[in-house]
């Protein structure tokens, strides 16, 4: 990812429902670290720049614990409990974001858009912890997907992120890969691939306000 098409939202809408595997490309080891850093900076910059447009109060970013990896660095404790490997998450008690490096690296082999999506999604949970509870629906994971779409496409529109050829296909493939086998039914569910694609696209097309409950959108 870097900055490009002005019609990406339309392209995303027309193509996301078609399952097309992204091609794997060889990458030098430093690329993933550079992209993770860029994803963090772009996501944080978007919320810092646009916070008062959507929410009250002052924006404060979450802490970034960063990567953990089996045999290298243990996962951080969250709320007094040690977390496991193989995931990425936002810890509410500690107000930080962390991820398994091998999870990131596995998705990154199919394209760099993976790390941008993961970072933007987990940052979305940090945003949920900073806004009024009435603005957070029960389907918190799907709202985080929506926030991710709003951030990535919003950053592209504001010229702080550049989409390259293939990034939309990579996002589509990543959302399908991250989707659960069953639809969202409980607060802990992430939602089916189709639901995750739908909510991400909602944010990509309509921005942050499209991710908020209907009553909240109508009152603004």
Buried (B, 14 or more C-beta within 10 A) or exposed (E): BEBBBEEBBEBBBEEBEEEEEBEEEEBEEEEBBEBBBBBBEBBBBBBEBBBEEBBEEEBEBBBBBBBBBEEEBEBBEBEEEEBEBEBBBBBBEBBBBBBBBBBBBEBBEBBBBBBBBBBBBBBBBBBBEBBEEEBBBEBBBBBBBBBBBBBBBBBBBBEBBBBBEBBBBBBBBBBBBBBBEEEBEEEEBBBBBBBBBBBBBBBBBBBBEBBBEEEBBEEE
